[in-house]
Amino acid sequence: MELSKRFALGLGLAGLISGTASAQTFTRLIAEGDPVPGGAVGELITRIDNVDINNSGDWACELDGDGPVTNDAYTLVNGVIAFQEGMTTGIASPVGATTIWMDSVDINDDGDQLFLVNASDSNGNDVQLVIRNGVTIYEQNHSACIAPGTALGMTYTGLSEVWQNNHNQLLLAASIGPLTDGIMIKVELDPVTGAVVSETKLAMEGEILPGHSWPIQGFSESKGRNGITDAGDVFWYVDDEHSTGGSTLDDSNIYVNSTRLYNEADAFPADMSQEFDHFSTAEMDFNSAGDFVFSGFDRNPDNTLDSWIYTSIGGVITPLAHEGDPVPAAIGGPWITKGYGFGGTVPISENGDVLWFIDWDDPDTDIDTALMFNDAIIMHEGTTVLDGLIVDEVPNGESEIAMSDDGSYAIAEVVLAGSIDALYIITDLEPGVGTHFCDPSSANSTGLSTSLSGSFLAGNGIGGGLSDLHLECTNGIANQLGYFLVGSTATDPGLSVSNGTLCLAGGPFYRYNMIGTTSNSVGIFDAGGTLVNVAGTSSVGPVGSETGFDVPDGVAGTSMAITAGSTWHFQVWHRDTPAGVGTSNFSNGLSVTF
């Protein structure tokens, strides 16, 4: 797993997590009791809902204030009012329409703002609108459905939900025609004007999908059960009719584009002795590589053992947690995973990182839930302290939490002691691995310090014939070579060598060799300063351009061996410039206990 990118938010440090091994940074945005940003003088926030965040840290949410009930609901984007109940703010068409309430908030990595708005037109009629970047692109009972395979002249009689990617594509759940049949539509937008260019029907109520015996009864239009990736792939849920002859045991399906991924009678991938159970409350998410996370149920008759959350990365199924099994090691203690609220909303990043919710059987129910990032706790009920207040409730619903596509940011609506509803941006989601020393290292000829960091590929180390440790080296010299060192001793400050500092001096240290040879595991820094093509093992990146190094259990021909409980220290040696004069340098050091 490649480390998630980091970006400075520039909003100031408002809270640090307490009581876990991680080091997330929490920045408070708004909270119950704060003045409504841009609202009436003296109007205070009473509720927060429907959150979203992108790779740049741009954020959006809905809130209620304690002002007049006809105009006390708001949508904020980066703290500025985008829509206000009872006002025309944010609605260009139809002219004179005012917001009633918001149903969906979506801000992508290009900053495109997508909203599903329930409004009142100038005649007082309720109307649903899809508004993107200030332009109404769909209007209930007005916009025509232009998807091939639908009858001419059909208009959208209902707009249920909408999703966007970063490439001017939408997934629209709606209804059309006088019978208000549900329909799932993929939409292409003009990249300049944002207008609808084309529509593709995925499926519509009453139709029979290929390979099915019964017509479609309906769709599950939840925000967390459908979506569209940057690859243009759509994933969506559909139920077949069962009241007239179909079976409730095999009537639910998950599709990716036009291909069925799962039927609820299929074998359960994480436990092939079971079948899937209902999909109606399952949650999932995909990234553009086709990796996905699934939080749902098998058909175990013991319903205290039927809840799972697992990932499919490169087609490999890996359970994150299973009801009835021990909790992840990061939680500690003799606890068993419970199914209450299990999984929650489960966004997955482009790197395959997952944000998810867990509950366990601690008899003290004030401290028995947590928000997880992969296998690490980032927020613990009754333990995490934000701005001097204990977190009373950890978020787990689609209106309460979201993560940026690259895994750099999360946004979470939490309940603090005193029943205070508060909204935070979370950075440094990936806790990283190990302790840095000799950090920063001596500057290289670019003026930057070569940086070494680590992450565990799975679990907490030791497994699969490797140490499970993946090392990444950045800020190096383009087109110069480097290799990884490991030692039994860390020294800080270290020994000056050439342009840098060797911090493994004072005890035995070794270089990693190509497997089966005595040649150095040499890599080359690419144009961006990342060490790539390391001769040895690496699982990050396409073949031929892998970044970093997957650390093996030992160094061939030496007594160096990584075992459970052992601590080893790592550093990178590399050529510096000007080339050909024998100058070299080192990264910072990293100490890891396995």
C-alpha positions in Angstrom: 0.0 0.0 0.0 1.5 3.3 -1.0 1.4 6.1 1.6 -1.4 8.5 1.1 -0.4 12.0 -0.1 -0.3 14.9 2.4 -1.5 18.4 1.8 -1.4 21.4 4.2 -4.9 22.6 5.0 -3.9 26.0 6.2 -6.9 26.3 8.6 -4.9 26.0 11.8 -4.5 23.2 14.4 -7.6 22.9 16.4 -7.4 19.5 18.0 -5.2 16.5 18.4 -6.3 12.9 18.8 -5.7 11.5 22.3 -5.7 8.0 23.5 -4.6 6.1 20.4 -1.3 5.2 18.8 -2.0 7.4 15.8 -1.2 11.0 15.2 -4.1 12.4 13.2 -4.7 16.2 13.1 -8.3 17.4 13.7 -9.2 20.9 12.5 -12.6 22.2 13.7 -14.7 23.9 11.1 -18.1 24.6 12.8 -20.0 23.3 15.8 -23.4 23.5 17.4 -23.7 26.8 19.2 -21.4 28.6 16.8 -22.8 31.6 14.8 -24.1 30.5 11.3 -21.4 31.7 8.9 -23.1 34.5 6.9 -26.4 34.0 8.7 -28.5 36.5 10.5 -26.9 38.3 13.4 -27.2 36.1 16.5 -28.3 33.0 14.6 -26.6 29.9 16.0 -26.0 26.5 14.5 -28.3 23.7 15.8 -27.5 20.7 13.5 -24.9 19.6 10.9 -25.5 17.1 8.1 -24.5 15.8 4.6 -20.8 16.4 4.5 -18.2 16.0 1.7 -14.5 16.8 1.0 -12.1 16.6 -2.0 -8.4 16.2 -2.5 -7.7 19.9 -2.0 -9.5 20.0 1.3 -12.5 21.9 -0.1 -15.5 20.9 2.0 -19.3 21.2 2.0 -22.0 20.5 4.5 -25.6 21.3 5.4 -26.7 22.9 8.7 -29.7 24.2 10.5 -29.8 27.4 12.6 -32.1 28.7 15.3 -33.5 31.4 13.1 -37.0 31.6 11.6 -38.1 28.0 10.5 -38.8 29.2 6.9 -35.1 30.1 6.2 -32.9 28.5 8.9 -31.4 25.7 6.8 -28.1 26.3 4.8 -25.6 24.6 2.6 -22.0 25.7 3.1 -19.0 25.3 0.7 -15.8 26.2 2.4 -17.7 28.1 5.0 -19.7 30.2 2.6 -23.4 29.9 2.0 -24.3 28.2 -1.3 -28.0 27.7 -0.6 -30.4 29.0 2.0 -33.9 27.8 2.8 -36.6 30.1 1.6 -34.1 32.1 -0.5 -33.1 32.2 -4.2 -29.4 32.0 -3.3 -27.7 29.5 -5.6 -30.6 28.8 -7.9 -30.3 30.4 -11.3 -33.3 28.6 -12.8 -36.2 28.3 -12.7 -36.2 32.0 -12.0 -37.6 32.9 -8.6 -37.3 29.4 -7.2 -36.3 29.2 -3.5 -34.7 26.3 -1.6 -36.8 24.1 0.6 -34.2 21.6 1.7 -31.1 19.8 0.4 -30.8 16.1 -0.5 -27.3 15.7 -1.8 -23.9 17.5 -1.6 -21.0 16.5 -3.7 -17.7 18.4 -4.4 -15.2 16.7 -6.6 -11.4 17.1 -7.0 -11.7 19.7 -9.7 -13.9 21.7 -7.4 -17.2 21.0 -9.3 -20.1 21.5 -6.9 -23.1 19.2 -7.4 -26.3 19.5 -5.4 -29.7 17.9 -5.4 -32.1 20.6 -4.3 -35.7 20.5 -3.3 -37.1 23.9 -4.2 -40.3 25.8 -4.6 -40.8 27.5 -7.9 -42.4 31.0 -8.4 -45.8 29.4 -8.5 -45.3 27.7 -5.2 -44.9 24.2 -6.7 -42.4 21.8 -5.2 -39.7 20.9 -7.7 -36.5 18.9 -7.6 -33.3 20.3 -9.2 -29.9 19.0 -10.0 -27.5 22.0 -9.8 -23.9 21.8 -10.8 -21.5 24.8 -10.5 -24.5 27.2 -10.3 -26.3 25.8 -13.4 -29.5 23.8 -13.2 -28.9 20.8 -15.4 -32.0 18.8 -14.5 -35.4 20.1 -13.4 -38.3 17.8 -12.3 -41.2 17.6 -14.7 -39.3 19.8 -17.2 -36.0 18.1 -18.3 -36.5 15.5 -21.0 -34.9 12.0 -20.8 -32.8 11.6 -23.9 -31.4 8.1 -23.2 -31.8 5.7 -26.1 -34.2 3.0 -25.2 -36.7 5.3 -23.5 -39.9 6.6 -25.0 -39.7 10.0 -26.8 -41.0 12.9 -24.8 -40.5 11.4 -21.4 -39.6 13.9 -18.7 -38.0 13.3 -15.3 -40.8 13.1 -12.9 -38.5 12.6 -9.9 -34.8 13.1 -9.1 -33.7 10.7 -6.4 -29.9 10.9 -6.2 -26.9 11.9 -8.2 -23.2 11.2 -8.1 -20.2 12.7 -10.1 -16.7 11.8 -10.9 -13.8 14.1 -11.9 -14.3 13.7 -15.7 -17.7 15.4 -16.3 -19.7 12.2 -15.8 -22.7 11.6 -13.6 -24.8 8.7 -12.4 -28.4 9.7 -12.0 -31.1 7.8 -10.1 -34.5 9.2 -11.2 -38.0 8.4 -12.4 -39.6 9.1 -15.7 -43.0 9.2 -17.4 -46.5 9.1 -16.1 -46.0 5.8 -14.2 -42.9 7.3 -12.5 -40.8 4.3 -13.3 -37.4 4.3 -11.6 -34.4 4.5 -13.9 -30.6 4.6 -13.6 -28.8 6.8 -16.1 -25.2 7.5 -16.9 -24.7 11.1 -18.0 -22.0 12.7 -20.1 -21.5 16.5 -19.6 -19.9 19.1 -21.8 -16.5 19.8 -20.2 -16.8 23.5 -21.0 -20.4 24.4 -20.5 -21.4 21.6 -18.1 -24.5 20.9 -20.2 -25.9 17.4 -20.7 -24.4 15.9 -23.9 -25.7 12.3 -23.8 -27.4 9.8 -21.5 -27.1 6.0 -21.3 -29.8 4.0 -19.7 -28.4 1.3 -17.4 -31.8 -0.2 -16.4 -35.4 0.8 -15.7 -38.2 -0.6 -13.6 -40.3 -3.2 -15.4 -37.6 -4.3 -17.7 -36.0 -7.7 -17.5 -32.2 -7.6 -17.4 -30.3 -10.2 -19.5 -30.0 -13.5 -17.6 -32.9 -12.6 -15.3 -36.3 -14.2 -15.1 -38.3 -11.4 -13.4 -38.6 -7.7 -14.2 -36.9 -5.0 -12.2 -38.9 -4.0 -9.1 -36.6 -1.1 -8.1 -33.2 0.3 -7.1 -31.5 1.0 -3.8 -30.7 4.7 -4.3 -28.7 5.3 -1.2 -25.6 7.5 -1.5 -23.4 4.8 -0.2 -24.6 2.0 -2.5 -24.0 3.4 -5.9 -21.5 5.7 -7.6 -19.3 6.5 -10.6 -15.5 6.2 -10.7 -12.9 8.3 -12.6 -12.6 5.4 -15.0 -16.2 6.0 -15.9 -17.4 2.7 -14.3 -20.7 2.9 -12.5 -21.8 0.5 -9.7 -25.4 0.2 -8.8 -27.9 -1.9 -6.9 -31.1 -3.4 -8.4 -33.9 -5.6 -7.0 -36.0 -8.0 -9.2 -39.7 -8.4 -8.8 -40.6 -11.2 -6.3 -44.2 -10.7 -5.4 -45.5 -12.4 -8.5 -43.3 -15.5 -8.6 -39.7 -14.4 -8.0 -37.8 -15.4 -4.9 -36.6 -13.0 -2.1 -33.5 -15.2 -1.8 -32.0 -14.2 -5.1 -33.8 -11.0 -6.2 -31.0 -8.5 -5.3 -28.0 -7.7 -7.4 -24.9 -5.5 -7.6 -23.8 -4.4 -11.0 -20.7 -2.8 -12.4 -21.7 -1.1 -15.7 -23.8 -3.8 -17.4 -22.1 -6.8 -15.7 -23.5 -8.4 -12.6 -20.9 -8.4 -9.8 -22.9 -10.2 -7.1 -26.3 -11.8 -6.7 -27.4 -12.4 -3.2 -27.5 -16.1 -3.8 -23.8 -16.2 -4.8 -21.2 -17.7 -2.5 -19.9 -15.1 0.0 -16.3 -14.3 -1.1 -14.8 -14.0 2.4 -16.4 -17.2 3.5 -17.3 -19.5 0.6 -19.4 -21.8 2.9 -22.0 -19.0 3.1 -24.1 -17.1 0.6 -24.7 -13.4 0.5 -27.7 -12.2 2.4 -29.8 -9.0 1.6 -28.1 -6.1 -0.1 -30.6 -3.5 1.0 -28.5 -2.2 3.9 -25.1 -3.1 2.6 -22.6 -0.3 1.7 -19.7 -0.3 -0.8 -17.4 1.9 -2.8 -15.1 1.5 -5.8 -12.0 3.3 -7.0 -10.9 3.9 -10.6 -8.6 0.8 -10.5 -11.7 -1.4 -9.9 -10.8 -2.1 -6.3 -13.7 -2.0 -3.9 -14.8 -2.4 -0.3 -18.0 -4.2 0.7 -19.8 -3.9 4.1 -22.6 -6.4 4.3 -23.9 -9.7 5.4 -23.7 -13.4 4.7 -26.5 -15.9 5.3 -25.2 -17.4 8.5 -28.3 -18.3 10.5 -26.6 -16.9 13.6 -27.2 -13.2 13.0 -24.4 -12.3 15.5 -21.9 -13.7 13.1 -23.2 -12.5 9.7 -21.7 -9.0 9.3 -18.5 -8.5 7.3 -16.3 -5.8 5.8 -13.8 -6.8 3.2 -11.8 -5.3 0.4 -11.1 -6.6 -3.1 -7.7 -5.2 -4.2 -6.5 -6.5 -7.5 -9.1 -9.2 -7.2 -7.7 -10.4 -3.8 -10.3 -10.5 -1.1 -9.1 -9.4 2.3 -11.5 -9.2 5.4 -11.0 -6.0 7.5 -13.3 -7.3 10.2 -16.0 -10.0 10.8 -18.6 -9.9 13.5 -17.7 -12.6 16.1 -14.0 -12.4 15.3 -11.3 -10.6 17.5 -11.1 -6.9 16.9 -8.1 -5.5 14.9 -4.8 -5.4 16.8 -4.9 -1.6 17.0 -7.8 -1.8 19.4 -6.2 -4.1 21.8 -7.8 -6.2 24.5 -9.8 -9.5 24.4 -12.6 -8.0 22.5 -14.9 -9.4 19.8 -16.3 -7.4 16.8 -20.0 -6.7 17.1 -22.4 -6.0 14.2 -24.2 -3.0 15.6 -23.6 -0.2 13.0 -20.8 -2.3 11.6 -18.9 -0.9 8.7 -21.0 2.2 8.2 -20.2 4.3 5.2 -17.1 2.8 3.7 -15.2 5.2 1.3 -12.2 3.7 -0.4 -9.3 5.8 -1.7 -7.5 5.5 -5.1 -4.7 3.7 -3.0 -7.2 1.2 -1.6 -7.4 2.8 1.8 -10.7 2.4 3.6 -12.4 4.5 6.2 -14.9 2.5 8.3 -16.7 2.1 11.7 -16.4 -0.7 14.2 -18.2 -1.8 17.4 -17.0 -4.4 19.9 -18.2 -6.1 23.0 -16.6 -4.0 25.7 -19.2 -4.0 28.5 -18.4 -0.3 28.9 -20.6 0.9 26.0 -19.2 4.4 26.4 -15.8 3.3 24.8 -16.8 0.4 22.5 -16.8 2.1 19.0 -14.2 3.6 16.8 -13.5 5.1 13.4 -10.9 3.1 11.5 -8.5 3.9 8.7 -7.5 0.4 7.4 -6.4 -1.3 10.6 -5.6 1.8 12.6 -7.9 3.7 15.0 -8.3 7.4 14.1 -11.1 8.2 16.5 -12.2 6.3 19.6 -15.5 6.9 21.4 -15.0 8.0 25.0 -11.2 8.3 24.5 -10.4 10.7 21.7 -10.3 14.3 23.0 -11.0 17.2 20.6 -10.6 20.8 21.8 -10.7 19.6 25.4 -13.9 17.5 25.0 -14.4 13.7 24.8 -15.9 12.3 21.7 -19.2 10.9 22.8 -20.4 9.5 19.4 -18.2 8.3 16.5 -19.7 9.0 13.0 -20.6 6.1 10.8 -23.4 7.3 8.4 -23.2 8.6 4.8 -24.4 12.0 6.0 -21.8 12.2 8.7 -18.5 11.3 7.2 -16.6 11.4 3.8 -13.1 10.9 2.6 -11.2 12.5 -0.3 -10.4 10.3 -3.2 -6.7 10.2 -2.5 -7.1 9.5 1.2 -5.5 12.8 2.3 -8.6 14.1 4.1 -11.7 13.0 5.9 -14.5 15.1 7.2 -16.5 14.0 10.1 -19.6 15.2 12.0 -19.0 14.1 15.6 -20.8 14.5 18.9 -18.7 15.8 21.7 -19.4 15.7 25.5 -22.4 17.8 26.3 -24.2 16.6 23.1 -22.3 19.2 21.0 -22.5 18.5 17.2 -19.2 19.5 15.6 -17.6 19.2 12.2 -13.9 18.4 11.8 -11.5 17.9 8.9 -9.0 15.0 9.7 -5.6 14.9 8.1 -2.7 12.5 8.5 -5.2 9.6 8.3 -2.4 7.1 7.6 -0.5 6.8 10.9 2.6 5.6 9.1 5.0 3.1 10.6 8.0 3.5 12.8 9.9 6.4 14.4 12.0 8.8 12.4 15.6 9.7 13.5 18.2 12.0 11.9 15.2 13.8 10.6 15.4 15.8 8.4 18.5 14.5 6.8 21.3 16.6 5.3 20.0 18.6 2.3 21.0 17.1 -1.0 21.9 19.1 -4.2 18.2 19.9 -4.9 18.1 21.7 -1.6 15.6 19.2 -0.2 16.2 16.4 2.4 15.8 12.9 1.0 12.8 11.4 2.9 12.3 7.8 3.9 8.9 6.6 5.2 7.2 3.2 5.7 3.8 1.5 5.7 2.7 -2.0 6.5 1.3 -3.9 3.4 -1.0 -6.0 5.7 -1.6 -6.4 9.4 1.1 -5.1 11.7 4.2 -6.8 10.3 5.5 -10.4 9.8 3.5 -12.3 7.3 3.4 -13.7 3.8 7.1 -14.6 3.6 8.0 -10.9 4.0 8.2 -8.4 6.9 5.1 -6.8 5.5 7.0 -3.5 5.6 7.0 -1.3 2.5 9.5 1.6 2.3 9.2 4.7 0.1 12.0 7.2 -0.6 11.2 10.6 -2.0 12.9 14.0 -2.6 15.9 12.3 -4.1 18.1 13.3 -7.1 16.5 12.6 -10.5 18.3 9.9 -12.5 20.7 9.0 -9.6 20.8 5.6 -8.0 20.1 4.6 -4.4 19.6 1.5 -2.2 18.2 0.6 1.1 20.2 -0.1 4.3 19.2 -1.9 7.5 21.0 -1.9 10.8 20.7 -3.1 14.4 21.6 0.3 15.9 20.3 3.8 15.3 22.6 6.8 16.1 21.4 10.5 16.1 23.4 12.5 15.3 25.2 10.0 13.0 28.5 9.9 11.2 29.3 12.4 8.5 29.9 10.6 5.2 30.4 12.5 2.0 27.5 15.0 1.7 25.3 13.3 4.3 25.0 11.5 7.6 25.1 7.8 8.1 22.9 7.1 11.1 23.3 3.3 11.3 26.9 3.6 12.6 27.7 2.0 15.9 26.5 -1.5 15.1 26.2 -4.0 12.3 24.4 -2.7 9.2 23.7 -4.3 5.9 22.6 -3.5 2.3 19.7 -5.3 0.7 20.7 -7.4 -2.4 18.8 -8.6 -5.3 17.1 -11.9 -4.4 19.4 -14.8 -5.1 22.4 -12.6 -5.9 25.1 -10.5 -4.2 24.2 -7.4 -6.2 22.9 -4.3 -4.5 19.1 -3.7 -4.7 19.6 -0.6 -6.7 16.9 1.8 -7.7 16.8 5.0 -9.7 15.1 8.3 -8.7 12.5 9.4 -11.2 12.0 12.9 -12.4 9.9 13.6 -9.4 12.5 12.4 -7.0 10.9 9.1 -6.0 13.0 5.9 -5.9 11.7 3.5 -8.5 12.7 0.2 -10.2 14.3 -1.1 -7.1 15.9 -4.5 -8.0 14.3 -6.9 -5.5 10.7 -6.8 -4.5 8.1 -4.1 -4.7 4.3 -4.2 -4.9 3.6 -0.5 -5.5 3.1 0.6 -9.0 2.9 -1.1 -12.4 5.5 -3.6 -13.4 8.7 -1.9 -14.4 8.0 1.3 -12.5 7.4 0.1 -9.0 8.2 2.6 -6.2 10.0 1.8 -3.0 10.9 -1.5 -1.6 9.1 -4.4 0.1 11.4 -5.5 2.9 12.1 -9.2 3.1 12.6 -11.2 6.3 16.3 -10.9 6.2 19.5 -10.2 4.3 21.0 -13.1 2.5 24.3 -14.4 3.8 23.9 -12.6 7.2 22.4 -13.2 10.6 20.0 -10.3 10.1 16.4 -11.6 10.6 13.1 -9.8 11.2 11.2 -11.6 13.9 8.1 -10.7 15.9 9.2 -8.2 18.6 12.4 -7.2 16.9 13.3 -3.6 16.1 15.4 -2.7 13.0 16.5 0.6 11.6 16.5 1.7 7.9 18.1 4.4 5.8 18.7 5.0 2.1 22.1 5.7 0.6 22.1 7.5 -2.8 24.3 9.3 -5.3 24.3 13.1 -5.1 25.3 15.5 -7.9 27.3 16.6 -9.7 27.6 13.1 -11.1 30.9 11.3 -11.4 32.8 12.9 -8.6 31.9 10.3 -5.9 29.5 12.5 -3.9 26.7 10.7 -2.0 24.1 11.4 0.6 21.5 9.7 2.9 17.9 9.9 3.8 16.6 10.3 7.3 16.4 7.1 9.3 13.3 5.0 10.2 13.1 2.6 13.2 10.4 -0.1 13.0 9.3 -2.6 15.7 7.6 -5.6 14.2 
